[in-house]
Amino acid sequence: MRILLLFSSPRAFIFSLRFLYLIFFAGVFLAADVPFSRAQNPEDTVRGLARRVAEIRDLPEKVAVEWTNVSSLPEPESIILREAFLKELSNHRQVVVTETSAALLHVAVRETPTNFLVVARVATSAGEEVRMAGMARTAFLPVMTRGNGLRLAKQLLWQQAETILDTGEFAEFPVGGLPGDAVNGAANSVMDIFILKPDAVAIYRDGGERLSEIQELPFVGVVGGYKYASRGLRGEMHRAKDGSVAVTLPGLNCAMRGPGAAGERWSMQCVAVTTTVEATAATAENAQVPTLSSSCDASSWRLIGEATDWTQADRLLLVNAEMKREEAVATVDFAGPVRRVAGTADGRSALALVFNLASGSYEIYRITMVCGR
């Protein structure tokens, strides 16, 4: 009798169907563990996902994160989400770049017609664990609707305990190329990331998720041998006028040239110098202020550091030529001093070398500008 009364009118019947649909819809998402929150911004959403991942039973203390964006979400936005996720996860687990004992956590940004999904998958002793979080597409407003606000995004490229003196990104130019080749060929050449160490220069290629080493050139072949000696950790790399990459170390000057043809490798020639270059290298490091450009506006922006010594956590400030330090429009924080900042050839990003005071490791970040707040 009660069922007959419930559906005694078409309006009551439709209302009941809607009620059952809502219960079913909510049950599906609760069972799938995909929380959607319109009150949270996207960065808060991925922070919550990181906390839920950290709570997984049997998850090792060390975690290596592999982040991929297989959606239409703009890459700068994906980088911001990844940094928020990594920072929150590092509060609960030790996040490493590469280590055999670490659990590999796969995180992918996917999409549906109305939402973006961040899916985290990790293998444990009990089997694969999956955690997900969803964000409405409307949370990512188009750039033009955000005004002219700017922000800085950082992406961790490399981390190691051994000393890093300098880092830079240079294109592979033909051996003996003219100075103009370095400008005209920058957009079409393969870009390599160089890491200057006290005993060698290591060359890596950015594969999107992690750096892969393609070559290492030790400081050998110098008459009398070479042993790095400097309490100030001096060392510097830059593109020379003849197209080579100049390497300056205490007591040593080197020139690196790119492959002359497909399949060839970088070459390096070094000569010992009798005069100290520590003061020269220090001046070059402190004087370099990389500039950034973007589609946000036509201005030329600069990155400057804030810390006054190398015992403090640091941040980079984004200013233009007319702005004072305290007028910076955007900042990005680090867990230690920024020892070196080098702009890339296209001006769209910069590499920052940071010494992490908490872990005692050297880290390399890619810094980019993002339109909107």
KOLLUM-730387 format. One line per 2 residues: their letters; for each residue y, z negated, x of C-alpha. Coordinates in steps of 0.1 Angstrom, whole numbers, plus 5000, padded with zeros to 4 digits. Layout:
KOLLUM-730387
a	Y,Z,X  ... $
***
This chain:
KOLLUM-730387
mr	5000,5000,5000  5024,4991,5028 $
il	5018,5025,5045  5025,5043,5013 $
ll	5057,5024,5009  5067,5031,5046 $
fs	5066,5068,5040  5078,5068,5004 $
sp	5108,5089,5014  5114,5118,5039 $
ra	5141,5098,5056  5118,5069,5062 $
fi	5091,5092,5075  5115,5108,5101 $
fs	5128,5073,5112  5092,5061,5118 $
lr	5084,5092,5139  5115,5087,5160 $
fl	5106,5050,5165  5071,5059,5177 $
yl	5084,5086,5200  5107,5061,5217 $
if	5079,5037,5222  5057,5064,5237 $
fa	5085,5077,5260  5093,5043,5273 $
gv	5056,5035,5279  5052,5067,5300 $
fl	5080,5059,5323  5070,5022,5327 $
aa	5035,5032,5335  5047,5058,5361 $
dv	5070,5032,5377  5100,5055,5376 $
pf	5131,5034,5369  5161,5052,5356 $
sr	5194,5034,5357  5227,5050,5345 $
aq	5246,5019,5356  5236,5022,5393 $
np	5250,5048,5416  5225,5069,5435 $
ed	5227,5049,5467  5220,5016,5449 $
tv	5190,5034,5432  5174,5044,5466 $
rg	5181,5009,5480  5161,4995,5451 $
la	5133,5020,5458  5133,5008,5495 $
rr	5129,4972,5484  5099,4981,5461 $
va	5083,5001,5490  5087,4970,5513 $
ei	5069,4949,5487  5038,4971,5488 $
rd	5008,4950,5497  4991,4959,5531 $
lp	5022,4978,5542  5024,4975,5580 $
ek	5054,4958,5596  5064,4991,5614 $
va	5072,5021,5593  5081,5057,5603 $
ve	5099,5076,5576  5096,5113,5570 $
wt	5123,5124,5545  5124,5158,5529 $
nv	5147,5174,5503  5128,5199,5482 $
ss	5154,5199,5454  5187,5216,5448 $
lp	5205,5184,5458  5231,5194,5485 $
ep	5219,5183,5519  5249,5161,5527 $
es	5241,5141,5495  5204,5139,5506 $
ii	5215,5125,5540  5236,5098,5524 $
lr	5206,5088,5502  5183,5088,5532 $
ea	5207,5066,5552  5210,5041,5523 $
fl	5172,5040,5520  5166,5035,5557 $
ke	5192,5008,5560  5177,4988,5531 $
ls	5142,4993,5543  5151,4981,5578 $
nh	5161,4948,5563  5125,4942,5553 $
rq	5104,4963,5578  5109,4976,5613 $
vv	5118,5013,5609  5109,5034,5639 $
vt	5112,5071,5647  5078,5078,5662 $
et	5050,5053,5670  5013,5056,5666 $
sa	5009,5021,5652  5035,5027,5625 $
al	5027,5036,5589  5040,5071,5580 $
lh	5061,5069,5548  5067,5103,5531 $
va	5098,5103,5510  5107,5135,5491 $
vr	5137,5143,5468  5124,5163,5439 $
et	5140,5173,5406  5134,5179,5369 $
pt	5158,5198,5345  5178,5166,5340 $
nf	5171,5143,5369  5165,5140,5406 $
lv	5134,5120,5417  5129,5102,5450 $
va	5092,5099,5456  5078,5076,5483 $
rv	5042,5079,5494  5023,5058,5520 $
at	4987,5054,5529  4974,5018,5531 $
sa	4940,5002,5536  4937,5001,5498 $
ge	4946,5037,5493  4977,5057,5488 $
ev	5006,5039,5472  5034,5058,5453 $
rm	5068,5045,5443  5095,5066,5425 $
ag	5130,5063,5414  5151,5086,5392 $
ma	5188,5095,5391  5205,5116,5364 $
rt	5220,5148,5376  5253,5137,5362 $
af	5254,5110,5389  5262,5138,5414 $
lp	5295,5152,5402  5305,5186,5414 $
vm	5327,5186,5445  5357,5200,5427 $
tr	5357,5172,5401  5358,5145,5427 $
gn	5393,5152,5441  5400,5155,5478 $
gl	5383,5123,5488  5362,5124,5520 $
rl	5334,5103,5535  5312,5104,5566 $
ak	5274,5107,5565  5251,5098,5595 $
ql	5216,5110,5602  5194,5093,5628 $
lw	5180,5120,5651  5165,5100,5680 $
qq	5157,5065,5691  5143,5052,5724 $
ae	5143,5021,5746  5150,5039,5778 $
ti	5187,5044,5789  5206,5075,5775 $
ld	5238,5083,5793  5250,5112,5772 $
tg	5240,5136,5745  5252,5170,5733 $
ef	5243,5201,5713  5246,5234,5731 $
ae	5235,5270,5722  5211,5290,5743 $
fp	5233,5317,5760  5220,5344,5783 $
vg	5220,5336,5820  5252,5349,5836 $
gl	5269,5352,5802  5307,5356,5801 $
pg	5329,5328,5789  5336,5347,5757 $
da	5299,5348,5750  5299,5310,5744 $
vn	5324,5315,5716  5312,5347,5700 $
ga	5275,5339,5702  5276,5302,5690 $
an	5269,5310,5654  5239,5332,5661 $
sv	5223,5313,5690  5196,5287,5689 $
md	5211,5252,5692  5194,5227,5714 $
if	5200,5189,5716  5203,5176,5752 $
il	5196,5140,5762  5209,5130,5796 $
kp	5188,5103,5813  5192,5087,5847 $
da	5164,5108,5861  5163,5140,5840 $
va	5178,5161,5812  5155,5163,5782 $
iy	5160,5193,5757  5150,5189,5721 $
rd	5151,5211,5690  5160,5198,5655 $
gg	5131,5206,5632  5149,5191,5602 $
er	5128,5159,5600  5125,5149,5637 $
ls	5133,5162,5671  5106,5180,5691 $
ei	5109,5182,5729  5108,5217,5743 $
qe	5116,5210,5780  5126,5184,5805 $
lp	5144,5191,5838  5142,5163,5863 $
fv	5168,5159,5891  5146,5171,5919 $
gv	5151,5196,5947  5183,5178,5960 $
vg	5185,5176,5997  5177,5140,6007 $
gy	5165,5133,5971  5185,5117,5943 $
ky	5183,5082,5929  5207,5072,5901 $
as	5228,5042,5910  5256,5030,5886 $
rg	5263,4997,5870  5286,5014,5845 $
lr	5260,5038,5831  5281,5069,5838 $
ge	5271,5104,5830  5285,5134,5812 $
mh	5276,5169,5799  5299,5196,5787 $
ra	5300,5234,5783  5316,5250,5814 $
kd	5339,5280,5814  5311,5302,5829 $
gs	5288,5295,5799  5266,5270,5817 $
va	5262,5233,5808  5277,5211,5834 $
vt	5261,5178,5842  5281,5151,5861 $
lp	5264,5120,5875  5273,5095,5902 $
gl	5267,5115,5934  5253,5146,5917 $
nc	5266,5177,5900  5243,5201,5881 $
am	5246,5234,5862  5222,5243,5835 $
rg	5217,5278,5821  5200,5290,5790 $
pg	5171,5314,5788  5179,5350,5797 $
aa	5152,5364,5774  5128,5354,5747 $
ge	5100,5331,5761  5120,5319,5791 $
rw	5133,5284,5797  5164,5266,5807 $
sm	5170,5263,5845  5191,5238,5865 $
qc	5206,5237,5899  5220,5205,5914 $
va	5240,5196,5945  5247,5162,5960 $
vt	5284,5151,5962  5297,5126,5986 $
tt	5326,5114,5965  5320,5091,5935 $
ve	5323,5106,5901  5322,5074,5881 $
at	5359,5074,5875  5359,5111,5865 $
aa	5330,5106,5841  5346,5075,5826 $
ta	5379,5094,5820  5360,5123,5804 $
en	5341,5100,5780  5371,5080,5769 $
aq	5393,5111,5765  5370,5132,5743 $
vp	5379,5129,5706  5358,5154,5686 $
tl	5373,5173,5657  5355,5181,5625 $
ss	5361,5208,5599  5346,5213,5564 $
sc	5350,5231,5532  5368,5200,5518 $
da	5402,5212,5529  5419,5231,5557 $
ss	5428,5201,5578  5415,5193,5612 $
wr	5399,5158,5613  5392,5136,5643 $
li	5365,5109,5649  5377,5078,5668 $
ge	5360,5046,5676  5371,5011,5665 $
at	5354,4986,5689  5373,4975,5720 $
dw	5343,4968,5742  5305,4975,5744 $
tq	5294,4941,5732  5305,4947,5696 $
ad	5291,4966,5666  5312,4997,5661 $
rl	5324,5022,5635  5338,5057,5636 $
ll	5371,5064,5618  5381,5097,5603 $
vn	5417,5106,5607  5439,5137,5610 $
ae	5465,5144,5636  5493,5125,5617 $
mk	5473,5094,5608  5472,5061,5625 $
re	5439,5042,5631  5446,5019,5602 $
ea	5451,5049,5579  5416,5063,5583 $
va	5403,5079,5551  5366,5073,5558 $
tv	5344,5052,5581  5308,5050,5592 $
df	5292,5018,5606  5267,5013,5634 $
ag	5247,4984,5647  5262,4985,5681 $
pv	5289,5002,5703  5294,5039,5701 $
rr	5290,5049,5738  5298,5086,5733 $
va	5308,5111,5706  5305,5148,5712 $
gt	5315,5176,5687  5292,5205,5681 $
ad	5302,5241,5688  5308,5250,5651 $
gr	5329,5219,5645  5310,5210,5614 $
sa	5293,5179,5629  5293,5156,5659 $
la	5266,5137,5678  5271,5099,5683 $
lv	5253,5080,5710  5249,5043,5700 $
fn	5234,5013,5717  5218,4992,5689 $
la	5225,4955,5698  5198,4942,5675 $
sg	5169,4964,5688  5181,4970,5723 $
sy	5175,5007,5718  5196,5038,5722 $
ei	5201,5059,5691  5215,5094,5685 $
yr	5231,5102,5651  5245,5134,5636 $
it	5278,5127,5618  5290,5151,5591 $
mv	5319,5151,5566  5311,5150,5528 $
cg	5335,5160,5501  5342,5135,5474 $
r	5337,5097,5473 $
***
